[in-house]
Amino acid sequence: MTDQHAELDAALERVIETARAHLAAVRAANGRIDDDAVWQAYVELNNASFEYDELLLDAFGEVTPWDVEAIDPDEADERFGAGPGGGDGGEPSDPHPMVLSVRQRRDYRVPSVAALLRAAQAARRAGVPEDEESAPVEGVGEAVLELLQAGDGSLSALDVPELEPLDGVVMVSEVAVPLDLESFDDEDSSGPFAPGPDDRLVGRLDEHPFLSDAEEEIEQAR
Protein backbone atom coordinates (compact mmCIF):
# COMPACT_ATOMS: atom_id res chain seq x y z
CA MET A 1 0.00 0.00 0.00
CA THR A 2 1.41 3.38 -0.98
CA ASP A 3 1.63 6.31 1.40
CA GLN A 4 -1.05 8.06 -0.61
CA HIS A 5 -3.45 5.14 -0.19
CA ALA A 6 -2.71 4.98 3.54
CA GLU A 7 -3.39 8.69 3.81
CA LEU A 8 -6.71 8.21 2.03
CA ASP A 9 -7.69 5.36 4.35
CA ALA A 10 -6.84 7.49 7.39
CA ALA A 11 -8.83 10.41 6.02
CA LEU A 12 -11.84 8.14 5.42
CA GLU A 13 -11.64 6.79 8.97
CA ARG A 14 -11.55 10.39 10.17
CA VAL A 15 -14.77 11.09 8.27
CA ILE A 16 -16.44 8.07 9.87
CA GLU A 17 -15.24 9.02 13.36
CA THR A 18 -16.36 12.64 13.07
CA ALA A 19 -19.71 11.56 11.59
CA ARG A 20 -20.33 9.35 14.61
CA ALA A 21 -19.24 12.13 16.98
CA HIS A 22 -21.58 14.56 15.22
CA LEU A 23 -24.50 12.14 15.53
CA ALA A 24 -23.76 11.65 19.21
CA ALA A 25 -23.69 15.41 19.78
CA VAL A 26 -26.98 15.85 17.92
CA ARG A 27 -28.61 13.15 20.01
CA ALA A 28 -27.27 14.66 23.22
CA ALA A 29 -28.57 18.12 22.27
CA ASN A 30 -32.04 16.61 21.71
CA GLY A 31 -33.23 19.47 19.53
CA ARG A 32 -31.54 22.26 21.51
CA ILE A 33 -30.88 25.25 19.24
CA ASP A 34 -27.33 26.59 18.78
CA ASP A 35 -25.73 23.84 20.83
CA ASP A 36 -21.96 24.33 21.18
CA ALA A 37 -21.07 20.65 20.95
CA VAL A 38 -23.19 20.14 17.84
CA TRP A 39 -21.57 23.07 16.07
CA GLN A 40 -18.05 21.99 16.93
CA ALA A 41 -18.77 18.41 15.86
CA TYR A 42 -20.22 19.78 12.64
CA VAL A 43 -17.04 21.75 11.97
CA GLU A 44 -14.89 18.66 12.54
CA LEU A 45 -17.09 16.54 10.25
CA ASN A 46 -17.10 19.26 7.61
CA ASN A 47 -13.32 19.61 7.62
CA ALA A 48 -12.73 15.86 7.67
CA SER A 49 -15.04 15.51 4.65
CA PHE A 50 -13.28 18.35 2.87
CA GLU A 51 -9.86 16.80 3.51
CA TYR A 52 -10.98 13.38 2.24
CA ASP A 53 -12.54 14.94 -0.85
CA GLU A 54 -9.32 16.82 -1.64
CA LEU A 55 -7.15 13.71 -1.17
CA LEU A 56 -9.46 11.64 -3.37
CA LEU A 57 -9.29 14.28 -6.08
CA ASP A 58 -5.49 14.45 -5.92
CA ALA A 59 -5.07 10.65 -5.96
CA PHE A 60 -7.64 9.57 -8.53
CA GLY A 61 -9.30 12.67 -9.96
CA GLU A 62 -12.55 11.63 -8.28
CA VAL A 63 -14.80 13.60 -5.96
CA THR A 64 -17.39 12.83 -3.29
CA PRO A 65 -21.03 14.02 -3.33
CA TRP A 66 -20.18 16.39 -0.46
CA ASP A 67 -19.96 19.98 -1.63
CA VAL A 68 -18.19 21.47 1.38
CA GLU A 69 -15.65 24.19 2.06
CA ALA A 70 -13.12 24.18 4.88
CA ILE A 71 -14.11 26.04 8.05
CA ASP A 72 -11.41 27.80 10.06
CA PRO A 73 -11.45 26.11 13.51
CA ASP A 74 -10.35 29.34 15.19
CA GLU A 75 -13.35 31.17 13.73
CA ALA A 76 -15.55 28.30 14.81
CA ASP A 77 -14.19 28.61 18.35
CA GLU A 78 -14.90 32.34 18.36
CA ARG A 79 -18.45 31.58 17.19
CA PHE A 80 -19.06 29.79 20.49
CA GLY A 81 -16.56 31.60 22.69
CA ALA A 82 -14.26 28.59 22.98
CA GLY A 83 -11.22 30.52 21.80
CA PRO A 84 -8.68 32.25 24.03
CA GLY A 85 -10.30 33.24 27.29
CA GLY A 86 -13.58 31.68 26.27
CA GLY A 87 -13.55 28.54 28.38
CA ASP A 88 -15.33 25.38 27.29
CA GLY A 89 -18.16 26.70 25.19
CA GLY A 90 -18.98 29.52 27.61
CA GLU A 91 -19.24 33.21 26.91
CA PRO A 92 -15.96 34.83 25.89
CA SER A 93 -14.42 37.16 28.43
CA ASP A 94 -14.44 40.79 27.31
CA PRO A 95 -12.30 43.40 29.06
CA HIS A 96 -14.62 46.10 27.67
CA PRO A 97 -18.20 44.98 28.35
CA MET A 98 -20.78 47.05 26.52
CA VAL A 99 -24.23 48.07 27.67
CA LEU A 100 -26.83 49.36 25.24
CA SER A 101 -29.71 51.57 26.31
CA VAL A 102 -32.90 51.93 24.29
CA ARG A 103 -35.05 54.90 25.26
CA GLN A 104 -38.50 55.34 23.74
CA ARG A 105 -41.17 58.00 23.92
CA ARG A 106 -44.54 57.83 22.18
CA ASP A 107 -47.34 60.34 22.61
CA TYR A 108 -51.06 59.71 22.23
CA ARG A 109 -54.21 61.79 21.86
CA VAL A 110 -57.30 60.68 23.76
CA PRO A 111 -60.36 61.18 21.52
CA SER A 112 -62.76 60.12 24.27
CA VAL A 113 -61.82 59.94 27.93
CA ALA A 114 -64.94 57.91 28.71
CA ALA A 115 -64.11 55.33 26.03
CA LEU A 116 -60.55 54.98 27.29
CA LEU A 117 -61.72 54.51 30.87
CA ARG A 118 -64.17 51.82 29.76
CA ALA A 119 -61.44 49.94 27.87
CA ALA A 120 -59.10 50.10 30.86
CA GLN A 121 -61.85 49.04 33.24
CA ALA A 122 -62.58 46.01 31.05
CA ALA A 123 -58.90 45.09 31.05
CA ARG A 124 -58.75 45.40 34.84
CA ARG A 125 -61.90 43.36 35.28
CA ALA A 126 -60.45 40.57 33.11
CA GLY A 127 -57.60 40.14 35.60
CA VAL A 128 -59.82 39.93 38.69
CA PRO A 129 -61.64 36.74 39.82
CA GLU A 130 -65.36 36.75 39.06
CA ASP A 131 -66.29 36.76 42.75
CA GLU A 132 -64.23 39.92 43.40
CA GLU A 133 -65.06 43.48 42.46
CA SER A 134 -62.45 45.51 40.59
CA ALA A 135 -61.65 49.04 41.70
CA PRO A 136 -62.68 51.79 39.28
CA VAL A 137 -60.06 53.22 36.93
CA GLU A 138 -59.55 56.89 37.70
CA GLY A 139 -58.02 59.15 35.10
CA VAL A 140 -56.43 58.66 31.69
CA GLY A 141 -52.96 58.07 33.11
CA GLU A 142 -54.16 55.20 35.27
CA ALA A 143 -56.10 53.87 32.28
CA VAL A 144 -52.97 53.74 30.12
CA LEU A 145 -51.04 52.03 32.92
CA GLU A 146 -53.81 49.45 33.23
CA LEU A 147 -53.64 48.68 29.50
CA LEU A 148 -49.85 48.35 29.68
CA GLN A 149 -50.04 46.01 32.65
CA ALA A 150 -52.64 43.89 30.87
CA GLY A 151 -50.25 43.66 27.92
CA ASP A 152 -47.23 42.73 30.06
CA GLY A 153 -45.67 46.15 29.55
CA SER A 154 -45.58 46.03 25.77
CA LEU A 155 -46.40 49.28 23.96
CA SER A 156 -48.41 47.21 21.49
CA ALA A 157 -51.06 47.08 24.22
CA LEU A 158 -51.72 50.74 23.46
CA ASP A 159 -52.62 50.04 19.83
CA VAL A 160 -56.32 50.45 20.58
CA PRO A 161 -59.01 52.65 18.99
CA GLU A 162 -59.31 54.61 22.24
CA LEU A 163 -55.83 56.11 21.70
CA GLU A 164 -54.59 58.01 18.65
CA PRO A 165 -50.81 57.70 18.25
CA LEU A 166 -48.83 60.89 17.73
CA ASP A 167 -45.12 61.29 17.02
CA GLY A 168 -42.61 59.15 18.89
CA VAL A 169 -38.89 58.67 19.07
CA VAL A 170 -36.51 55.79 19.83
CA MET A 171 -32.92 56.46 20.84
CA VAL A 172 -30.15 53.87 21.06
CA SER A 173 -27.10 54.70 23.16
CA GLU A 174 -23.96 52.98 24.36
CA VAL A 175 -23.78 53.52 28.11
CA ALA A 176 -21.02 53.00 30.63
CA VAL A 177 -23.26 51.98 33.53
CA PRO A 178 -26.50 49.97 33.31
CA LEU A 179 -29.73 51.28 34.78
CA ASP A 180 -30.05 50.97 38.58
CA LEU A 181 -33.71 51.46 39.43
CA GLU A 182 -33.03 51.50 43.16
CA SER A 183 -31.10 54.77 42.80
CA PHE A 184 -34.21 56.67 41.63
CA ASP A 185 -37.34 57.60 43.53
CA ASP A 186 -40.62 56.24 42.23
CA GLU A 187 -41.72 59.81 41.49
CA ASP A 188 -38.59 60.60 39.47
CA SER A 189 -39.82 60.80 35.87
CA SER A 190 -36.63 62.09 34.23
CA GLY A 191 -33.71 60.52 36.10
CA PRO A 192 -33.94 57.00 34.61
CA PHE A 193 -34.01 58.50 31.11
CA ALA A 194 -31.27 61.11 31.51
CA PRO A 195 -28.06 60.21 29.63
CA GLY A 196 -24.89 59.86 31.64
CA PRO A 197 -21.75 61.92 31.00
CA ASP A 198 -20.03 59.00 29.25
CA ASP A 199 -23.05 57.80 27.25
CA ARG A 200 -22.78 57.90 23.47
CA LEU A 201 -25.87 58.32 21.32
CA VAL A 202 -25.66 55.84 18.45
CA GLY A 203 -28.74 57.13 16.67
CA ARG A 204 -32.42 57.89 16.91
CA LEU A 205 -35.48 56.79 14.97
CA ASP A 206 -38.34 59.24 14.57
CA GLU A 207 -41.79 57.67 14.53
CA HIS A 208 -44.66 59.28 12.63
CA PRO A 209 -48.12 57.68 12.78
CA PHE A 210 -49.66 56.53 9.52
CA LEU A 211 -52.75 58.54 8.72
CA SER A 212 -55.42 57.75 6.17
CA ASP A 213 -56.34 60.49 3.70
CA ALA A 214 -59.44 61.39 5.73
CA GLU A 215 -57.50 61.48 8.98
CA GLU A 216 -54.79 63.63 7.38
CA GLU A 217 -57.41 66.14 6.24
CA ILE A 218 -58.82 66.32 9.77
CA GLU A 219 -55.32 66.68 11.21
CA GLN A 220 -54.49 69.54 8.83
CA ALA A 221 -57.77 71.30 9.66
CA ARG A 222 -56.93 71.35 13.37
C-alpha positions as CSV (number, residue, x, y, z in Angstrom):
1,M,0.0,0.0,0.0
2,T,1.4,3.4,-1.0
3,D,1.6,6.3,1.4
4,Q,-1.1,8.1,-0.6
5,H,-3.4,5.1,-0.2
6,A,-2.7,5.0,3.5
7,E,-3.4,8.7,3.8
8,L,-6.7,8.2,2.0
9,D,-7.7,5.4,4.3
10,A,-6.8,7.5,7.4
11,A,-8.8,10.4,6.0
12,L,-11.8,8.1,5.4
13,E,-11.6,6.8,9.0
14,R,-11.6,10.4,10.2
15,V,-14.8,11.1,8.3
16,I,-16.4,8.1,9.9
17,E,-15.2,9.0,13.4
18,T,-16.4,12.6,13.1
19,A,-19.7,11.6,11.6
20,R,-20.3,9.4,14.6
21,A,-19.2,12.1,17.0
22,H,-21.6,14.6,15.2
23,L,-24.5,12.1,15.5
24,A,-23.8,11.6,19.2
25,A,-23.7,15.4,19.8
26,V,-27.0,15.9,17.9
27,R,-28.6,13.1,20.0
28,A,-27.3,14.7,23.2
29,A,-28.6,18.1,22.3
30,N,-32.0,16.6,21.7
31,G,-33.2,19.5,19.5
32,R,-31.5,22.3,21.5
33,I,-30.9,25.2,19.2
34,D,-27.3,26.6,18.8
35,D,-25.7,23.8,20.8
36,D,-22.0,24.3,21.2
37,A,-21.1,20.7,21.0
38,V,-23.2,20.1,17.8
39,W,-21.6,23.1,16.1
40,Q,-18.0,22.0,16.9
41,A,-18.8,18.4,15.9
42,Y,-20.2,19.8,12.6
43,V,-17.0,21.8,12.0
44,E,-14.9,18.7,12.5
45,L,-17.1,16.5,10.3
46,N,-17.1,19.3,7.6
47,N,-13.3,19.6,7.6
48,A,-12.7,15.9,7.7
49,S,-15.0,15.5,4.6
50,F,-13.3,18.4,2.9
51,E,-9.9,16.8,3.5
52,Y,-11.0,13.4,2.2
53,D,-12.5,14.9,-0.9
54,E,-9.3,16.8,-1.6
55,L,-7.1,13.7,-1.2
56,L,-9.5,11.6,-3.4
57,L,-9.3,14.3,-6.1
58,D,-5.5,14.4,-5.9
59,A,-5.1,10.7,-6.0
60,F,-7.6,9.6,-8.5
61,G,-9.3,12.7,-10.0
62,E,-12.5,11.6,-8.3
63,V,-14.8,13.6,-6.0
64,T,-17.4,12.8,-3.3
65,P,-21.0,14.0,-3.3
66,W,-20.2,16.4,-0.5
67,D,-20.0,20.0,-1.6
68,V,-18.2,21.5,1.4
69,E,-15.7,24.2,2.1
70,A,-13.1,24.2,4.9
71,I,-14.1,26.0,8.1
72,D,-11.4,27.8,10.1
73,P,-11.5,26.1,13.5
74,D,-10.4,29.3,15.2
75,E,-13.3,31.2,13.7
76,A,-15.6,28.3,14.8
77,D,-14.2,28.6,18.3
78,E,-14.9,32.3,18.4
79,R,-18.4,31.6,17.2
80,F,-19.1,29.8,20.5
81,G,-16.6,31.6,22.7
82,A,-14.3,28.6,23.0
83,G,-11.2,30.5,21.8
84,P,-8.7,32.3,24.0
85,G,-10.3,33.2,27.3
86,G,-13.6,31.7,26.3
87,G,-13.5,28.5,28.4
88,D,-15.3,25.4,27.3
89,G,-18.2,26.7,25.2
90,G,-19.0,29.5,27.6
91,E,-19.2,33.2,26.9
92,P,-16.0,34.8,25.9
93,S,-14.4,37.2,28.4
94,D,-14.4,40.8,27.3
95,P,-12.3,43.4,29.1
96,H,-14.6,46.1,27.7
97,P,-18.2,45.0,28.3
98,M,-20.8,47.1,26.5
99,V,-24.2,48.1,27.7
100,L,-26.8,49.4,25.2
101,S,-29.7,51.6,26.3
102,V,-32.9,51.9,24.3
103,R,-35.1,54.9,25.3
104,Q,-38.5,55.3,23.7
105,R,-41.2,58.0,23.9
106,R,-44.5,57.8,22.2
107,D,-47.3,60.3,22.6
108,Y,-51.1,59.7,22.2
109,R,-54.2,61.8,21.9
110,V,-57.3,60.7,23.8
111,P,-60.4,61.2,21.5
112,S,-62.8,60.1,24.3
113,V,-61.8,59.9,27.9
114,A,-64.9,57.9,28.7
115,A,-64.1,55.3,26.0
116,L,-60.5,55.0,27.3
117,L,-61.7,54.5,30.9
118,R,-64.2,51.8,29.8
119,A,-61.4,49.9,27.9
120,A,-59.1,50.1,30.9
121,Q,-61.9,49.0,33.2
122,A,-62.6,46.0,31.0
123,A,-58.9,45.1,31.0
124,R,-58.7,45.4,34.8
125,R,-61.9,43.4,35.3
126,A,-60.5,40.6,33.1
127,G,-57.6,40.1,35.6
128,V,-59.8,39.9,38.7
129,P,-61.6,36.7,39.8
130,E,-65.4,36.8,39.1
131,D,-66.3,36.8,42.8
132,E,-64.2,39.9,43.4
133,E,-65.1,43.5,42.5
134,S,-62.5,45.5,40.6
135,A,-61.6,49.0,41.7
136,P,-62.7,51.8,39.3
137,V,-60.1,53.2,36.9
138,E,-59.6,56.9,37.7
139,G,-58.0,59.1,35.1
140,V,-56.4,58.7,31.7
141,G,-53.0,58.1,33.1
142,E,-54.2,55.2,35.3
143,A,-56.1,53.9,32.3
144,V,-53.0,53.7,30.1
145,L,-51.0,52.0,32.9
146,E,-53.8,49.5,33.2
147,L,-53.6,48.7,29.5
148,L,-49.8,48.4,29.7
149,Q,-50.0,46.0,32.7
150,A,-52.6,43.9,30.9
151,G,-50.2,43.7,27.9
152,D,-47.2,42.7,30.1
153,G,-45.7,46.2,29.6
154,S,-45.6,46.0,25.8
155,L,-46.4,49.3,24.0
156,S,-48.4,47.2,21.5
157,A,-51.1,47.1,24.2
158,L,-51.7,50.7,23.5
159,D,-52.6,50.0,19.8
160,V,-56.3,50.4,20.6
161,P,-59.0,52.6,19.0
162,E,-59.3,54.6,22.2
163,L,-55.8,56.1,21.7
164,E,-54.6,58.0,18.6
165,P,-50.8,57.7,18.3
166,L,-48.8,60.9,17.7
167,D,-45.1,61.3,17.0
168,G,-42.6,59.2,18.9
169,V,-38.9,58.7,19.1
170,V,-36.5,55.8,19.8
171,M,-32.9,56.5,20.8
172,V,-30.1,53.9,21.1
173,S,-27.1,54.7,23.2
174,E,-24.0,53.0,24.4
175,V,-23.8,53.5,28.1
176,A,-21.0,53.0,30.6
177,V,-23.3,52.0,33.5
178,P,-26.5,50.0,33.3
179,L,-29.7,51.3,34.8
180,D,-30.1,51.0,38.6
181,L,-33.7,51.5,39.4
182,E,-33.0,51.5,43.2
183,S,-31.1,54.8,42.8
184,F,-34.2,56.7,41.6
185,D,-37.3,57.6,43.5
186,D,-40.6,56.2,42.2
187,E,-41.7,59.8,41.5
188,D,-38.6,60.6,39.5
189,S,-39.8,60.8,35.9
190,S,-36.6,62.1,34.2
191,G,-33.7,60.5,36.1
192,P,-33.9,57.0,34.6
193,F,-34.0,58.5,31.1
194,A,-31.3,61.1,31.5
195,P,-28.1,60.2,29.6
196,G,-24.9,59.9,31.6
197,P,-21.7,61.9,31.0
198,D,-20.0,59.0,29.3
199,D,-23.0,57.8,27.3
200,R,-22.8,57.9,23.5
201,L,-25.9,58.3,21.3
202,V,-25.7,55.8,18.4
203,G,-28.7,57.1,16.7
204,R,-32.4,57.9,16.9
205,L,-35.5,56.8,15.0
206,D,-38.3,59.2,14.6
207,E,-41.8,57.7,14.5
208,H,-44.7,59.3,12.6
209,P,-48.1,57.7,12.8
210,F,-49.7,56.5,9.5
211,L,-52.8,58.5,8.7
212,S,-55.4,57.8,6.2
213,D,-56.3,60.5,3.7
214,A,-59.4,61.4,5.7
215,E,-57.5,61.5,9.0
216,E,-54.8,63.6,7.4
217,E,-57.4,66.1,6.2
218,I,-58.8,66.3,9.8
219,E,-55.3,66.7,11.2
220,Q,-54.5,69.5,8.8
221,A,-57.8,71.3,9.7
222,R,-56.9,71.4,13.4
